Amino acid sequence: MNHHPCGVDENAGYPYIYFPTPKTLRKNVCVSACPDKNSKSVSCLKNSICPTGTLQTDSTKGFVIYQSVAGKRKGNFEGVV
């Protein structure tokens, strides 16, 4: 589901955003949990980056994990891309 906010409405089971290639923030996917250094894959919401629902991770490449905090939906996301 491209261009839909993570953790909202039908995406509630995928509350986190993951950037498989941090050099480009335009490529991102909603995930059910954040990967850690031992993760081999992560469950993701199907979209053009994660067509199968599982994204392989590579811990040999550098990555950054930010603390995430769940928020409450405010306003209308209709038309947001």
Secondary structure as GFF3:
##gff-version 3
##sequence-region A 1 81
A	DSSP	three_ten_helix	9	11	.	.	.	ID=ss1
A	DSSP	beta_strand	16	18	.	.	.	ID=ss2
A	DSSP	beta_strand	29	31	.	.	.	ID=ss3
A	DSSP	beta_strand	41	43	.	.	.	ID=ss4
A	DSSP	beta_strand	54	56	.	.	.	ID=ss5
###
